[in-house]
Amino acid sequence: MPVHVRTLDLPGPAGAPAGRMALLTLDSGDPRRPFTLGPQTLPELGAAIERAERLVLDEGLVAIGVTGAGGVFCAGADLKAVAQTPSREEAAATGALGHAVLGRLATTTVPTFAYVGGLALGGGLETALHCSYRTVSTAARGLGLPEAHLGLVPGWGGTWLLPRIAGPDVAVQVAVENALAGGKTLTGPQAARLGIADAAFEPADFLVQSLRWTASVLAGETVVERPALADEASWAAAVARGRAVADARVHGAAPAPYRTLDLLAAARTAGREEHFAAEDAALGDLLVSGELRAGLYAFDLVQRYAKAPAGAPAPELAREVTCVGVVGAGRMASQLALLLLHRLKVPVVLTDVDQARVDEGVGFVRSGVDELLSKGRIDPDTANRLKASVSGSVDKAALAGADFVVEAVFEDLAVKQDVLRELEPLVRPDAVLATNTSSLPVTAMASVLEHPERFVGFHFFNPVAVLPLVEVVRTPSTDDAALATAFAVGRSLGKTCVLVRDAPAFVVNRISTRMFDEVVRALDAGTPLLEVERSLDELGLPMTPFRLASFVGPAVMLHVHETLAAAFPDRYRVSDNLRRWVEAGGPDLVTRKGPVEETGAAEGLFTTGSQPLTGPEVLARVQDALADEVRRVLDDGVVAGPQDVDVCLVLGTGHPLFTGGITPYLDRVGASERVTGRRFHPAG
């Protein structure tokens, strides 16, 4: 049975017992799998709570506690079971079962305590919220209510309990803002500061300290004060802030964050049972929705690829990396150097043709180390070691001892080939050479090398420290050792690597550019800028098209358009308006935050036609273009299957989980069959 029940003495003054309590331990029984709540474990948890309640009556126990095992409190709902819910009625019943079981922790005759020693997501955190009191380990990571990120609501009491325990501002932050920020979670200390946990203790003796604290609470020595229910105006302001965040992140395209906000808004006046019934109804609607199916599909994909990238060579083929070189000291190269230094903790050497640029790059890295220290992500000794481990030179011979060298110079094929010609004889014969090119042919770069087998594409996305994708590009010459080393380095950097065959712009930039090309065509035809910007709201992208172009850089967008227009002139082209935008210095065309509004910079900049499109027409054209290009990427063998495309778009550009990345969405709206005559995934 995965929920163990035992009784123990609570430590009192001078070690004397201060009463006995029942302690429930949530344990999956498999160290490789965290404990989750589902059709099997919920009844088992309910039976364990019932047993503890009998012990309270029979043996005079004074409290019931809940803890986890293996550094995990509870990982939340069993997502595989959730994905198999066949009907709205059964989905609502799942919500009611969770409420019935977890709700017993709040209605027992003795106080209940949750001892959160690690991961507590979704239903796991809700389990703790149902308890009378909560402690948390200072080492705990992964506390949160990420349901809206997947297409659900916190459906086992979270939308009623959390705003009443920690206030509506915290509830909106955790259940909406953090959820829509890629499922961001809290640490133990953060949960304590926000009032979600009542006390925090060090991990070494976390349970012992928690039990002592429990005894002091029961004895009245420690009093936990709860905040008063927030007034109506404060509550409404918190919910309004959450709606603004949801509008900015998903543009009304996904129902889950808005259903979450509706529940949070109602929680101030709704009674407990009334509110739990509303959560059941929301779960009934969302558990059978296409958005949730797509979200669970994408979530599972991302998790699997992070653990075992598809097509990667055997890890034991990877070469040991004890020193890294970065060719280039510009902003992208410097970001790479900082990430490599921080994650690998090996010496990093930057080179460039100008000493001032080298000094600037090394300074950027060392400043980045200071920032990591100020945020508490490293300690002072580590910071000193890292800053001493980065160096720079204008002489590429300084890279002679590097095991792995990343080229990150100006995006021009001839320039990169010259760098590689100069570099190859200077580095060790077994050193792996990599390029961070975003769109240029890796095979053409490798053609100037005497040993092209050790050359691999290693494409990061900006900002380097944030976006978790690396496209690992294999040329016909790349050997397994070089490829395995690239995958190993990527994994050590905390990135998810996707194997890509060398092709123009690879996956993310190729598909994204096809989408942006359709957007620019609409602008060229005379469609108003704001109409174009709002036309893709249904996709729920983190940035509207021209906001994204401003963030990436119009000159970079132009370069990728030129590369793809040269490779595929039948469907890519370079808009004169895009050139004009770059020539004008790439001014922001729309606001970066809040509702999309024009800045006025576009006035007089573009030459447009007299056949404007409506928003729905632009969206349909984008859908068709995406379906066409994804099919071509697959038919060209750039990646093995639609799953690779979806992982790339979720992690490389922030495509939301509720679209599944993109291919489930294209199936759902009919674009894949409309354009290519077939779906990307089987129906059903």
Buried (B, 14 or more C-beta within 10 A) or exposed (E): EBBBBEEBBBBBEEEEEBBBBBBBBBBBEEEEEBBBBBBEBBEBBBBBBEBBBEBBEEEEBBBBBBBBBBBBBBBBBBBEBBBEBEEBEBBBBBBBBBBBBBBBBBEBEBBBBBBBBBBBBBBBBBBBBBBBBBBBBBBBBBBBBBBBBBBBBBBBBBBBBBBBBBBBBBBBBBBBBBBBBBBBBBBBBBBBEBBBBBBBBEBEEBBEBBBBBBBBBBBEEBEEEEEEBBEEEBBBBBBEBBBBBBBBBBBEBBBBBBBBBBBBBBBBEBEBEEBBBBBBBBBBBBBBBBBBBBBBBBBBBBEBBBEEBBBBBEEEBBBEBEBBBBBBBBBBBBBBBBBBBBBBBBBBBBBBEEEEBBBBBBBBBBEBBEEBBEEEEBEEEBBEBBBEBBBBBBEBEBBBEBBBBBBBBEBEEEEBBEBBEEBBEBBBEEBBBBBBBBBBBBBBBBBBBEBBBBBBBBBBBBEBBEBBBBBBBBBEBBBBBBBBBBBBBBBBBEBBBBBBBBBBBBBBBBBBBBBBBBBBBBBBBBBBBBBBBBBBBBBBBBBBBBBBBBBBEBBBBBBBBBBBBEBBEEEBBBBEBBBBBBEBEBEBBBEEEEEBEBBEBBEEEBEBEEEBBEBEBBBBBBBBBBBBBBBBBBEEEBBBEBBBBBBBBBBBBBBBBBBBBBBBBBBBBEBBBBBBEEBBBEEE
